[in-house]
Amino acid sequence: MVLLKNEQSLLPLSKSKIKSIAVIGPDAYPAVPVGGGSARVQPFAAVSFLEGLSNYSGTAVPVYYDRGVPTFSELADSTQFLTAAESGQPGLRAEYFESGT
């Protein structure tokens, strides 16, 4: 999350001026605080964007969340797998090739 310009003094957030907050995106929850690799440092407790904004606003400001993109399960469930592009049967077709080694 990046705020490029603090127009109209958006930050710090004012609970008295905000009516609601929408948090959209798959990285908003759960918290993924590290990218991995050799410099990986795992925190004792990680707070996601959604949790942080919800904790800050409490009951004063409603916080709404949407993942924004379908999950892999939702994509698979909504995909019709066919054995051929035209006139294919339901299912998958696998092809195996011998290794050249």
C-alpha positions, 0 to 999 in steps of 0.5 A: 500500500502506497500513498503517493500524495497526502491530498487534503490531509488524508493522513493521519486518518480522522475517525470523525471525518471518515464514514467508512473504509473499503479495503480491496485486494488479496494482499490486504488479509492475511498479513504477509510481512516478509518476501522470503529469501535469505533475508527473511525475518519473521515477526512475532506478530504480523498485522495485515492492512485490514486488521490494522485499519479495523483495530484503529477504527474500532466501532466508530468507522465500518471497514469493508473488505473484498479480496478483489480477485477470485480464489484458485478454487473459485476459478477452477469451479467456474472453469469448464474443462474440455478435452478439446477446444471444439466438440471436446468431452468434459474432463482433461486430456494428458499427453506424455513425451519420452525424455530425450536423455 
